[in-house]
Amino acid sequence: MRRGNQEERGIVAPRLDVSELDGFREIRMIREAADFLGITDPFFRVHQGIAGSETVIGDKTYINFASYNYLGLNGHPYIAGAAKAAIDRHGTTVSASRPVSGERPIHRELEQMLARIHGCEDCVVLVGGHSTNVTVIGHLLGRNDVIIHDTLIHNSIVQGAMLSGARRVPFPHLDHRAADRLLSELRPRHGRALLVIEGHYSMDGDVPDLPSFIAAARSHRAWLMVDEAHALGVLGPRGFGTADRFGVDSNDVDIWMGTLSKSLVSCGGYIAGRKNLIDYLKFTAPGFVFSVGMAPAAAAAALAAVELLEREPERVRRLNDRTALFLQLARCGGLDVGNSIGASIVPVVTGSSTRAGRLAQAMFQRGVNVQPILYPAVPERAARLRFFLTAAHTEEQIRDTVRILVEENHRVKAAPSDLAGVARHLGKLPLPR
């Protein structure tokens, strides 16, 4: 039946309804519960200017602990100048995928610099961090393979594993013995095996025992992949990442992945490793071959940031010193900071999403910007505030923040939570049609 005839007969196809999507009702219930409890939405706040150790929101200045600007390089004149010069020379886009006609000298300069930092033969940069993991893992593994990963691994790695069709098996957080047992059991039944960990876990601020994971991968002939998104610029005496921290040979890790949006204050992702791996990805990885090359300004900014990382190692020391101070003061104040090593990330676990939301709001009202991490992003009992420290934070800012945090945490813990009232309120909501 033609569309015109359908309309004449009064037959109209139902429109797609977003409320039917998985998770829509859950998001709505979380928002309704927050409104009932008087917790304002902490997400999508508009920041004005450069977000560093301080940020401006709604024309008010806040001490800022919600940015990945670990080395305090965002807005640095040398980096801004490099980005502007790249625009003047190459424009705002390379206008094509790199295999076609998007290749520029700045791409290879950045890749060679990153390869050297990681002690690898070569490197390839891609336009997005999340998409780097998705396309590379999704491309390298297939349905006859197995991927074994930390249970707290980043979403991008899970999505890449799902795309690959490989069997995916998590092991308890940081447990290299469990990873070794899984490899022993599963490796003989699969074609290829990939063991994936992060160098510095962004939710908890803890680190894996890299040498033990290397040993597990080698003993079972598995690839080892380390996600350095929150490790580069943070770990090791030079800030060169997990291999620098543990003093291991970088070639003992098959795939080094990283992002350019944290310490390197740009945007994009990269893979570093042996030259034959990088050549293969450059010609076959869908997210590279079928995507525009990295914008010249983004590549130039990241390259300039790597140069400053090499030239100014004191930034790494200052970052680690500031975070260690924050961690020490928080522990002395009776706060639950989990297993953070105090390198750049400190969680403050509240034990409930309601308490985390209220504590974040109280901090904001007192001039501190920090984001709550709520269920379902973490288990309810693990809800928290997550503090990102930078080399630009002053001791005074840290001491003032922890003092306020301890005060407000006591107040929020003592405040009654009408969870029964929340349940009654949510029970009255109409179901989505």
N, C-alpha and C positions, 0 to 999 in steps of 0.2 A: 504494500500500500504506500502510495506517495505521501510525502510529508503534508502537502496541501490538503489531500483527502483526509488525512488523520486529523488535522486541525478543524476541517469542516465538520467532522463527525464528533468533535469534542474530545478526541483522544489525545492527551498530552503526556509525553514521557516524563516520569519523575526526575527532578533535578538531583544531581549528586549532593549529598548532605554531609558536610564535614563533621557533624556531630556523631556520625556513624563510625568514624575512624577510631582505631584502638588508641586509648590514652586521652581522648578528648574529654571524656567525663572526669577522668582523674585530675586533669589540669583544672577543670572547672571547680571541682570539689576543693582542691588545694586553695584556690583563690577565694572561694566562698568562706572557707574556714579562716583564712587570714583576715578577711574583712570582718568576720564575726568577732575575732579576737583583737581587732584594732591594729593589726600589723600591716603597715604600708608595703606596697610592692617594691622590693629593692632592686629590681632588674630594669634594664634599659634606661637607666638614668643618663641624662645628656651631660657629658663633660665638655667644658669649654677650654680651649688652649691645649697645652701639652700636659699629659698626665704623668707625673713623676712621683717624687716622694710626697708632693702635694698636688691637689687637683681642684679645679673650680667647678662646682655644680650649682646651678641656680644662682650665680653671682656670689656664692659663698665658698671660701677656701677650706678644704678638709685635708687632714693628714691622710695619705692614700696608701692603702695596703691591698689594692685590688688590681694591680697591673703587673705584667711580666717583665717590666723594665729593670731587670736584675742588676745590671751594671750602671744604671743611671745614664745611659747613652742617648735616650730619646730626646731629640732636639739639639744634640751636640752640633756645634757649628761646622766641624769637619765633615760629619756625616750628612748634614743638610746641604752643605756645599757640593759634596760628591753627587748627591741625588739631583740637584739642580743642574750641575754640569752634564750629567747623563741625559737629562731631558733636552738640554740645548743641543746636544750632539746627536741623539737618537730619537727624540720625540717621546711621547708618553706611552707608546706601545711599540712592539716590534711587528705587530700586524699579521703575524702568521706563526704556525708551529715552527719550531727550530729546524726540523729536518727539511722543511719546504724552503722558507726564505727568512725565518725569524732569528737565525743565529747572529749574535753580536759579540764583539771581543769581550765585553764586560761579563758575559755568561761564563766563558772559559776562565777568565781571571778569577772569578769567584769560586768556580769549581776546583781550580788548582789550589787555591788558598785553603779551602775547606779540606781537601784531600791531604794537604800537608799538615794541617792542624790535627787531623785524625790519624796521621801516620799511615795513610792508605795510598794505593797507586792512582786512584782516580775518583771522581765524584760527578754526580748529575743533579742539577737543581730543577725543581718543579714548582708550579705556581701556587700550590696549596699544601699546608702541612698535613691536614687530615686526609686529603686526597692522595698524598704520597703513599701513606700506609695502605690505603684501600687499593690503589692501582698496582702497587708493587707486590703485595702479598697475594692479591687476587690473581695476579698474572703468573707468579712464580710457582704456585702450588695448584694442584688439581684434585679431582675427586678420589683418586687412588692414594692420596698423600695424607699426612697427619700434621696438625699444628698443635703444639703444646705451649701454653702460655700461663703467666701469672694470673690469678683470679682477679686481681685489681688492674689488669692491663687497660690501656686507653681504648675508648670506643672505636677509634679508627682502625685499630688492629683487629678487633672483633669483626667489624664490618668487612675488612679485607679478607679475613678468614671465611666468613660466610659467602662472600663473592666467589672465592676460589672453589668452593664445593668440597674442600678437604674436611676430614674429620677434625673436630676441634675439641680439645680436652684441656680444661684449666687445672692448675695445681695450687695448693694453698700459698698465700702471699709469702714471697721470699724463700720458700722452702725448696732449696736445690736438691735435697735428698728425695723429695716427692717427685720432682721433675725427672730425676735420674731413674726412679722406679717406673714412672710412666713410660719413659723412653725404652727401658729394658723390656717392658711388656708389649708396647705397641709398635716399636720400630720394625721388628721382623715381618709384620703383617702389612706394611705400607711401602709404597715406592720411594717417596722422599719424606723427610721429616724436618720440621722447622721448630726450633725452640725460641720463644720471644719473651724478652723481659724489657723493663725500662731501667735506665741508668739512675733516675731520680724520680720517685713517684710523686705526682703533683698533688694528690689528695692528702698524703701522709708525710711527705718530706723525708722518707726513708730511702735506703739504697740496698741493692742486692749484693751478695758476695760473688762478684764477677768471676774470680778464678775458679770457684766451684761450679758455676754454670758453664764455664768454658770446658772444664774437665768432663762434665756430663755430656755436653754436645759432642766432644771429640770421641768419647768412649763408645758412642752409639752412632757415629757417622751421621750426625744431624747438623743442619745449618743452625748457626746461632745469630739472632738478630737483636740488637740493642737500640732502643728508642732513646735518643739523647735530647729530646725536646727541652727538658728542664735541667739537663746536666751540663750542656755546653755553656761556658761562661760562669759556671757555678762550682763544679767539682774539680778537685786536683789543685796542686800549687800554682799552675798556670791558668787554670780555668778551662783546660782543654777537654774536660769531661771524665767519663768513668774510667777509661784506660789510664788517664793521667792520675786519677785518684789512687788506683790500685797498682800502678807501675807495671802493667802487663803489656805484652806485644799486641798492638792493634790488629795485626794480621790473624790473631787467634779468634777474632770475631769476624764472621763472614759478611754481615750486613750491618753497617752503622747508619741509622736514620736520625735525622734531626730537623728542627724547624728554624726558620729565620725570624720568627715573630717574637721571640723572648729576648734573650741577651743581645741578639743581633738587630733588634729594633727595626725589622723590615717585615716582609710577608713572603711565605713560601715554605717549601720543604726540600730535603735533599737526601740522597743515598750515597754513601761512601763505601768503597771496598776495592776488590781487585779489578783490574782494568777489563778483563773479559766479562765480568758481571755488568759493569757500567756500560760497555759497548752493547751488550745484549739488551739492556733496558732502554738505551737510547733509540734502538731500532724497533723495539717490539712492545714496550709498556704502553698501554692505551692512554693512560693519563698524561703521558709525555708526548707521544707521537701525534695524538689527536687534540692537543690543547695548545693554545697560544704560548709562545715563549714568555718567560718572566719579564715584566716591565723593566725597562732600563733603570728607572729611578730606584726600584726595589732591589735590583741586583747591585747597584752602586752603593746604596745605603748599607746593605749587608756586608759588602766587601770592605767598606770603610770601617764598619764596626769590628770586623775581624782584625783589621790592622791595629785598631786601638786596643783590642783585647791583648794582642801580642806586645804592644808598646807600653801598656800601662797595667801590668799585673797587680799593682796595688789596689785596683778596683775590686778584684776578686777577693783579696785579703780583707778589704774594708767591708764588703758584702758579708763574708762569713763571720767577721767580728760582730757586725751589727745584729745578724741573725742569732748568733750564739748568746748575745746579751739579751735579746728578746726572749729566747728560750729559757735562759736561766731565771730571769725575772718572773716569767709566767709560771714556771715550776715552783718558785718560792712563794708565789701568790696562790698556790693550791689549784692551779688550772690543769686540766688534762690535755697534754700536748702529744699524747701517743708516743710513737717511736721516732719522731722527727730528729734528724741528726743536727739540725740547726745550720743548714747551708744557705737556704733562701726561702724555705717554706715551713711555716709553723701552723698546724691545725690546733684549734681549741675546741675540743669535743664537748658538746652540751648534753648529749643523750636523748634529745628530742628535737623534732623540727620546730615545734612551737617555741621552745626555749631559744633555739638558734635564731629564729626570725625576730623574736623580741629583743634578744641581745644585740643583733646587728642594727636594729632600729634605734636602740638606746645609744649605741656607739655613734651612729650617724647624727643623732640629736646633739651629741657632745663633740662633734667636729671630727669624727674618725670614720673614714669610708672603708668598710670591709664587708665582703660578701658572705652570706650564709650558704652552706651547702646542705640541701634538704632532701628528704625522701621524695622521689625514688632514686635520685642521683647517688645516694648512699643509703645503707640500711637505716631505719629509723633510730636505732640506738647509737648510730655513728654520726648523726647530724652534728654539724660543726660550723664554726667560723674558720675561714682559711685566710691566713695572713701571708702575703707575698712581700718579702723584704727587698730592699734595693741598697746599692752602695751609696745612694744619695740620702738615705734616711740619717738623721742626726741622732746622737745618743739622747738628747733632750726629747725628741719626738718619740723615741722608743720608750723611754721611762714614763713619759706622760701617758702614752697609749696604754701601757700595761697597767698603770695605776688606775686609769679610767675603766679598763677592762675588768680588773678585779672587783672594783666597786660595783659596776653594773651587773656583773655575774652574780654577786651575792644578792643584789636586789631582785634580779629576774628569778633566781632560784627560790626566793622567799615568796614571790607573787603567786597567788592561786591560779590554777589553770582549769577553766570550766570545760573540761573535755566532754562531760555529759551534755552540756549545753551545745557544744559544737556538733555532737552526734545528732541531737534533736533537730538542730537547725538544718543539717545536711539531709536529714530524713524527710524534711518538708519540701525539698527542692523537686521540681517536676523533672521527670526523666526526659532526655532529649528524644525528639521524635525521629 
